């Protein structure tokens, strides 16, 4: 996995929490369509959005990429 897959990780984490795109969007103050674009890696993930998304998904901003890398490691070694 590379950094371009972070959108997929967001989608998976959101699904694990049974959170809709609309609910995540509302929590961070963006439109649902923007969440869709982020999850498809069609929009960059700014530091501000990373912080907001990580909080909404229940992880610390500093752990966001670590969580992503851990998920990538599990997928790679599965």
C-alpha positions, 0 to 999 in steps of 0.5 A: 500500500502507498499513500494513495491508498489512504482514502481506501483506509478511511473508507474501511475504517468508516465502514468498520464504525458503521458510519456513512459518508454523510455522517462523517461529512457532517462531523467534519464540516464538508459535503458528502461528495467531498468524502467520496472524492477523498476515499477515491483518492481524487482529492488531497488530504490536508493536515486539517482534514486529516485531523478532523477525519481522524477525530471523527474516526476515533483515532488521534491525528498523530496516529492516523498514518500509523494506523494506516501503515498498520492496516497496510502491513496486515493486508500485505502479510495476510 
